[in-house]
Amino acid sequence: MLLDETPLFEPSLLQELDWSSNAVSFSPPISPSSPGEEMKNNKQKMACEYHPPGHFHQRFFCFCVPGFFKVLSQLTQAGDVSPEQFTKKFEHMKKTGDYYVVVVEDTNLGQIVATATLITEHKFIHSCAKRGRVEEVVVSDVCRGKQLGKL
C-alpha cells in the first residue's frame, strides 16, 4: 500500500458529524471544515519531509507533513521516527480501522499546528460495546488560544 493513495480514515466522517448537539461553545465559531482563519484540515496536496523536494501527494491525512512530529514533541518525547517506521505504523493503524488521527495545518506556516487521536476500543462488557478514547491532543505553542484543542 502506498501512503499517497489512501487516507487513514474516510474524510467524509468529519463532514458528517452532527454539531447541533455540541455543548461546547466556540467564539468565534469554528468547525472541522472551517477551523479558523489561515487554518485547514490537511486534505490537499502537500510537500512531505520524507520525500524529495517537489514530491507532492494527495490524501486527507499525512503524518509526515512538516510539523507533525514537532507539534507532538510539545506534548511528550516523540522520538526519532524513520520513514520505514512511520510507514509500518501508518499501515497498521489504517488496517485496524480503530485510529482516527486528525491534524490542523496553518497555511501561513505551511505546517501542522494541532493534532488529536481518537482510538476505539472493543470491549466484552456492556454487550461487546465499543469505547472511544481521545489522546495526544496538542496544539503548537504558536497557535494556542485559537480553540483548536477544544475543536
C-alpha positions in Angstrom: 0.0 0.0 0.0 1.3 3.4 -0.9 0.6 6.0 1.7 0.0 8.5 -1.1 -3.1 6.7 -2.3 -5.2 6.3 0.8 -6.3 8.2 3.9 -6.0 6.9 7.4 -9.8 7.1 7.6 -12.6 8.3 5.2 -12.6 12.1 5.2 -16.4 12.3 4.9 -16.6 11.1 8.5 -15.7 14.6 9.7 -18.1 16.2 7.3 -20.9 14.0 8.5 -20.5 15.0 12.2 -23.7 16.4 13.7 -22.6 19.5 15.6 -26.1 20.6 16.5 -25.9 18.7 19.9 -22.4 20.1 20.7 -22.4 21.6 24.2 -19.1 23.4 23.6 -19.3 27.0 22.5 -16.8 28.5 20.1 -16.2 32.2 19.9 -15.6 32.9 17.1 -17.4 29.9 15.6 -15.2 27.2 14.2 -15.8 23.6 12.9 -13.8 20.7 11.4 -14.4 22.1 7.9 -13.6 25.6 9.0 -11.1 25.5 11.9 -10.3 29.2 11.7 -8.5 31.9 9.8 -5.5 30.5 8.0 -6.2 27.0 9.3 -7.5 24.0 7.5 -7.8 20.3 7.9 -5.0 18.8 5.9 -6.7 17.4 2.8 -5.0 18.9 -0.3 -1.6 18.4 -2.0 1.3 18.9 0.4 5.0 18.6 0.3 6.3 15.8 2.5 9.5 16.0 4.6 10.1 12.3 4.0 10.1 12.6 0.2 12.4 14.5 -2.2 11.7 18.2 -2.8 8.9 18.6 -5.4 7.2 15.4 -4.4 3.6 16.0 -3.8 0.8 13.7 -2.9 -3.0 13.8 -2.3 -4.6 12.4 0.8 -6.6 13.6 3.7 -4.0 13.0 6.4 -0.3 12.9 6.1 1.7 12.3 9.3 4.9 13.4 7.5 3.7 16.9 6.6 6.2 19.3 8.2 5.3 20.0 11.8 3.6 16.7 12.8 6.5 15.4 15.0 7.4 18.9 16.0 3.9 19.5 17.5 3.8 16.1 19.1 7.1 16.8 20.8 5.4 19.7 22.6 3.3 17.1 24.4 5.9 14.4 25.0 9.1 12.9 23.7 8.2 12.0 20.1 11.5 10.2 19.4 13.3 9.7 16.1 11.0 8.0 13.6 12.4 6.8 10.3 10.3 6.8 7.1 10.1 3.0 7.3 8.8 3.0 10.9 6.3 5.7 10.0 5.0 3.7 7.0 4.7 0.5 9.1 2.8 2.2 11.9 0.5 4.1 9.4 -0.3 0.8 7.7 -1.1 -0.9 11.0 -3.3 2.0 12.2 -5.2 2.0 8.9 -5.6 -1.7 8.8 -7.2 -1.9 12.2 -9.7 0.9 11.4 -9.6 1.9 15.1 -7.5 5.0 14.8 -8.7 8.5 13.8 -5.9 11.0 13.8 -6.8 14.5 12.8 -4.5 17.4 12.2 -4.8 21.1 11.5 -2.4 22.9 9.2 -1.6 26.6 9.5 -1.5 27.7 5.8 0.8 30.7 6.6 3.4 28.4 8.3 2.8 25.6 5.9 2.9 23.0 8.7 0.8 21.0 11.1 0.0 23.0 14.3 -2.5 20.8 16.0 -3.4 17.1 16.3 -5.6 14.7 18.2 -6.3 11.0 18.1 -9.5 9.1 18.7 -8.9 5.4 19.4 -11.8 2.9 19.6 -11.5 0.0 22.0 -13.5 -3.2 21.6 -15.0 -4.4 24.9 -16.6 -7.6 26.2 -18.5 -5.6 28.8 -21.7 -3.7 28.0 -22.8 -6.3 25.4 -19.5 -6.1 23.5 -19.6 -2.3 23.2 -17.0 0.0 21.7 -15.4 2.8 23.7 -13.7 5.8 22.3 -10.7 7.4 23.9 -9.3 10.8 22.9 -5.5 11.0 23.2 -2.5 13.0 22.1 -4.3 16.3 21.9 -1.7 19.0 21.4 -1.7 22.5 19.8 1.6 24.2 18.8 2.7 26.9 21.2 2.5 29.4 18.3 -1.2 28.7 17.8 -2.6 28.2 21.3 -5.6 30.3 22.2 -7.4 29.7 18.9 -9.7 27.0 20.2 -8.0 24.2 18.2 -7.6 21.9 21.2 -11.3 22.4 22.1 -12.2 21.6 18.5 
